[in-house]
Amino acid sequence: MEITKKIIRGAAKSLIKFLEKRKIDSANNLDNIVGKSFPLKDSFPDTIEVSIRPSNDRTIAYTISYVSLINGVPLEVKINPELNYSRVIVKMKKSLTNYTVFSEDEFSNLRQSKLIKSSDIIEVRDELRYLSKI
């Protein structure tokens, strides 16, 4: 399935709303919701899932994924407080400015990422706001 800018805009808006509703202003606020899946009422059956995954230099990263039954994971955020960086990963048909393409799926959607040299949720939210307006 071709993933469009409209799909990414919607996913970004949902992630912003998720962070704001749960008052997540630091990575530590994610501890209580790790391993959980949150259904999206306005985008059913899509969900937001929070997990911890291995990261660089034997550290871990919190991963917040927008999961779509149709599109897989079009948008994902990884936050590594120990190494003080975050990464936003987008999967869509078009390449984005300041994003680095690292793979392509069977539908020619580009998997691309942007490194944020901070684990500050505010900076992550700023990038999601940018994506919500592409």
C-alpha positions as CSV (number, residue, x, y, z in Angstrom):
1,M,0.0,0.0,0.0
2,E,1.3,3.4,-0.9
3,I,1.7,5.6,2.2
4,T,0.9,9.3,1.5
5,K,1.7,12.5,3.2
6,K,-1.9,12.6,4.4
7,I,-1.4,9.3,6.3
8,I,1.8,10.6,7.9
9,R,0.0,13.9,8.9
10,G,-2.7,11.9,10.6
11,A,-0.3,9.6,12.4
12,A,1.8,12.6,13.6
13,K,-1.3,14.3,14.9
14,S,-2.3,11.1,16.8
15,L,1.1,10.8,18.4
16,I,1.0,14.4,19.5
17,K,-2.4,14.0,21.0
18,F,-1.3,10.8,22.7
19,L,1.7,12.5,24.3
20,E,-0.3,15.5,25.4
21,K,-3.3,13.5,26.8
22,R,-1.0,11.4,28.9
23,K,1.1,14.4,29.9
24,I,4.3,12.8,28.7
25,D,7.0,15.4,29.0
26,S,10.0,13.2,29.6
27,A,11.1,9.7,28.7
28,N,10.7,8.6,32.3
29,N,6.9,9.2,31.9
30,L,6.9,6.3,29.5
31,D,7.9,3.7,32.1
32,N,4.3,3.1,33.3
33,I,3.0,2.4,29.8
34,V,5.8,0.3,28.3
35,G,4.4,-2.9,26.8
36,K,0.9,-1.4,26.3
37,S,-1.2,-0.8,23.2
38,F,-3.6,2.1,22.9
39,P,-6.5,1.8,20.4
40,L,-7.3,5.0,18.6
41,K,-11.0,5.8,18.7
42,D,-10.8,8.2,15.7
43,S,-8.6,5.8,13.6
44,F,-9.9,2.4,14.6
45,P,-8.3,-0.2,14.3
46,D,-5.0,1.7,14.4
47,T,-3.1,1.7,17.7
48,I,-0.2,3.4,19.4
49,E,2.2,1.0,21.0
50,V,5.0,1.8,23.5
51,S,7.9,-0.6,24.0
52,I,11.5,-0.8,25.1
53,R,14.0,-2.1,22.5
54,P,17.7,-2.6,22.3
55,S,19.6,0.4,21.1
56,N,23.2,1.5,20.4
57,D,26.1,0.7,22.8
58,R,24.1,-1.8,24.8
59,T,21.5,0.8,25.9
60,I,17.7,0.7,25.4
61,A,15.4,3.1,23.6
62,Y,11.7,3.8,24.3
63,T,9.8,3.2,21.1
64,I,6.5,4.8,20.4
65,S,4.9,3.3,17.2
66,Y,1.8,4.2,15.3
67,V,0.6,0.8,14.1
68,S,-1.9,0.6,11.2
69,L,-3.6,-2.6,10.2
70,I,-3.3,-1.5,6.6
71,N,0.0,0.4,6.4
72,G,2.1,-1.4,9.1
73,V,4.1,1.2,11.0
74,P,4.2,4.4,9.0
75,L,5.6,6.5,11.9
76,E,7.8,5.6,14.9
77,V,9.7,7.5,17.5
78,K,12.7,6.1,19.4
79,I,14.0,7.9,22.5
80,N,17.3,7.0,24.1
81,P,17.8,9.0,27.3
82,E,21.1,7.3,28.2
83,L,22.7,8.5,24.9
84,N,20.6,11.6,24.8
85,Y,19.2,11.3,21.3
86,S,15.9,10.5,19.6
87,R,15.1,9.2,16.1
88,V,11.9,9.7,14.1
89,I,11.3,7.0,11.5
90,V,8.8,7.6,8.7
91,K,7.6,5.2,6.0
92,M,6.1,6.9,3.0
93,K,6.2,7.2,-0.8
94,K,8.1,10.6,-1.0
95,S,11.4,11.4,0.6
96,L,11.5,14.1,3.2
97,T,13.9,17.0,3.6
98,N,16.5,16.4,6.4
99,Y,15.6,12.7,6.5
100,T,17.9,9.9,5.5
101,V,16.4,7.0,3.5
102,F,17.6,3.6,4.6
103,S,15.3,1.1,2.9
104,E,12.3,0.6,0.6
105,D,9.4,-1.7,1.0
106,E,7.6,-3.8,-1.6
107,F,5.3,-0.9,-2.4
108,S,8.2,1.5,-3.0
109,N,7.6,3.3,0.3
110,L,10.8,4.8,1.6
111,R,11.8,4.1,5.2
112,Q,13.6,7.2,6.3
113,S,14.8,8.6,9.6
114,K,15.9,11.9,11.2
115,L,18.2,12.0,14.2
116,I,17.4,14.5,16.9
117,K,20.4,15.2,19.1
118,S,18.3,15.2,22.3
119,S,16.0,12.9,24.2
120,D,13.8,15.8,25.2
121,I,10.2,15.0,24.4
122,I,9.6,18.7,23.5
123,E,12.0,18.4,20.6
124,V,10.4,15.1,19.5
125,R,7.0,16.8,19.7
126,D,8.3,19.7,17.5
127,E,9.3,17.2,14.8
128,L,5.9,15.6,15.0
129,R,4.3,19.0,14.6
130,Y,6.4,19.5,11.5
131,L,5.2,16.1,10.1
132,S,1.6,17.0,10.9
133,K,1.9,19.8,8.4
134,I,3.7,18.2,5.5
